Each structure stands twice: as C-alpha cells, then as structure tokens.
Amino acid sequence: MVHAFFNPAQAATFNEIALRKDSTFEVCYFGFHGLAHTVRTILALSGAKFTSYVPEDWASEKPKKPFGVMPTLKETSVNGKVIEIAETDAIARYLSRKFGYMGTNAFEETVINQFFSSTNSVASTIFIKYFGTKDPEAKAEVKSKLLTDTIQPWMRFHEQHLADNGSNGHYIGSTLSLADIAAAVLINMLNGLFGADTVTEEKNPALFKVHATVVSNPSFVAWTHTDSFKTLAADNLKVIGF
C-alpha cells in the first residue's frame, strides 16, 4: 500500500495548499538544528507560523516515516487540511517555491537549484565523514582533508559566482533565494566546526556577505530571540559542537 505521504488521492489538496502562504507548519526533528536548520530558517525568514515537534520515542515513530528518517514537515491550512512532506531537500525546495525563494523564471530557479545542490553536497559530506568518524586522531585527519578537498573548492567556486553577481549577498540578482539561505547555514556550520576564520570577510568577502545578509534579516533576527531558537541552539552546541 502506498505511503500516506505519497498517496495520489491527496493531489488536489496538496496542490491547493501549495499555493497558500497562511498555513501553519510543524517541523518534526530532533531538538537541535542539525539537518532541519535550513528548513526552519526558510520558515523563519518567511514569517511563517511554525513549531518544532521532537518525538519522545523516535524508535517507535521511525517506522512510520516514509524513509525512516527526519526531518519531515506537516503543513496545516487555515481550513484544517493537512499535507506532509519528507526529505530535507524536498521540503526546502517546496517551501522556497511557496515563499518566493526560487527566482522568477526557469533559468533563475535552475541556477538556484544548482548552487543549492552544490552546498548541500558539502554539508552532506561533512555530516557523513566528520560526524561519522569517532576516533579523535582519525577525525583530525578527516577534518584536514575536508578543508582541502571539499570546503575550499566550494568556497572558491561560490565566491567567484557571487563576485560576478556584484558581491551583494545574493546568488541571483538582489533577491533572497534558497541558494543564499543554504549557504548561510553551511557557513555557520563551517565556522562552528572548523574555526571562526574558515569563512571571513577578508578571505571570502562575497560569501561572508551572503551570511551577513541572511542573519541580519529582521524576521530571522526575531526568530533567534525566541525561546525555541535558544533551546535549539543550546542543544546543537551539546550534540554537534557548535
């Protein structure tokens, strides 16, 4: 039997809700930023009403998820209709299209998707290789190789594109996009895990500007002042280290 998330019977409801911006949202994930950071940041920037749901017994809920992983997103429309989406990338793209962070035409959307995918590839590599290594000595070696083989090439290619766009804090024109948001989240991770001098205004002015533009957004700043964000940030430090 098809999983409820993918049941074609919900297509009409899904397509109706996808056009609305007045829904409320629930992000199901652990009680720290982790893989849900980009999703929550998109919701915060958009000014959407959202909460974080942390399963008390993940082992029992895990089999109910379509891929056995989190985060997942529940969206409830003003008339009480509900849809749910799995997988971080799919959620991020869905929300970005809803709130206008995917550009204004097919070309812009494709460029945004390419840079978003590039950034996500780096983040995924860090999660798999860095957090997947437990031995301290081996972890130091992995960290060094990540910097030279993965992170520095990403910084070089993205810095060049951003410079070509005027170093204005955006990947496309002068408008906030999913590519900007994902890069800002990754930069936060890089400076937290690999040192505050990993991405700096002096070394990477265009990337630094992207991060500064996102984190200074009034809606994002307002979110950082909430108890929910403070709890997520504190637990992120305990669990992940930054």
Rosetta blueprint (number, residue, H / E / L):
1 M L
2 V L
3 H L
4 A H
5 F H
6 F H
7 N L
8 P H
9 A H
10 Q H
11 A H
12 A H
13 T H
14 F H
15 N H
16 E H
17 I H
18 A H
19 L L
20 R L
21 K L
22 D L
23 S L
24 T E
25 F E
26 E E
27 V E
28 C E
29 Y L
30 F L
31 G L
32 F L
33 H L
34 G H
35 L H
36 A H
37 H H
38 T H
39 V H
40 R H
41 T H
42 I H
43 L H
44 A H
45 L H
46 S H
47 G L
48 A L
49 K E
50 F E
51 T E
52 S E
53 Y E
54 V L
55 P L
56 E L
57 D L
58 W H
59 A H
60 S H
61 E H
62 K H
63 P H
64 K H
65 K L
66 P L
67 F L
68 G L
69 V L
70 M L
71 P L
72 T E
73 L E
74 K E
75 E E
76 T E
77 S L
78 V L
79 N L
80 G L
81 K L
82 V E
83 I E
84 E E
85 I E
86 A E
87 E L
88 T H
89 D H
90 A H
91 I H
92 A H
93 R H
94 Y H
95 L H
96 S H
97 R H
98 K H
99 F H
100 G L
101 Y L
102 M L
103 G L
104 T L
105 N L
106 A H
107 F H
108 E H
109 E H
110 T H
111 V H
112 I H
113 N H
114 Q H
115 F H
116 F H
117 S H
118 S H
119 T H
120 N H
121 S H
122 V H
123 A H
124 S H
125 T H
126 I H
127 F H
128 I H
129 K H
130 Y H
131 F L
132 G L
133 T L
134 K L
135 D L
136 P H
137 E H
138 A H
139 K H
140 A H
141 E H
142 V H
143 K H
144 S H
145 K H
146 L H
147 L H
148 T H
149 D H
150 T H
151 I H
152 Q H
153 P H
154 W H
155 M H
156 R H
157 F H
158 H H
159 E H
160 Q H
161 H H
162 L H
163 A H
164 D H
165 N L
166 G L
167 S L
168 N L
169 G L
170 H L
171 Y L
172 I L
173 G L
174 S L
175 T L
176 L L
177 S L
178 L H
179 A H
180 D H
181 I H
182 A H
183 A H
184 A H
185 V H
186 L H
187 I H
188 N H
189 M H
190 L H
191 N H
192 G H
193 L H
194 F L
195 G L
196 A L
197 D L
198 T L
199 V L
200 T L
201 E L
202 E L
203 K L
204 N L
205 P H
206 A H
207 L H
208 F H
209 K H
210 V H
211 H H
212 A H
213 T H
214 V H
215 V H
216 S L
217 N L
218 P H
219 S H
220 F H
221 V H
222 A H
223 W H
224 T H
225 H L
226 T L
227 D H
228 S H
229 F H
230 K H
231 T H
232 L H
233 A H
234 A H
235 D H
236 N H
237 L H
238 K H
239 V H
240 I L
241 G L
242 F L
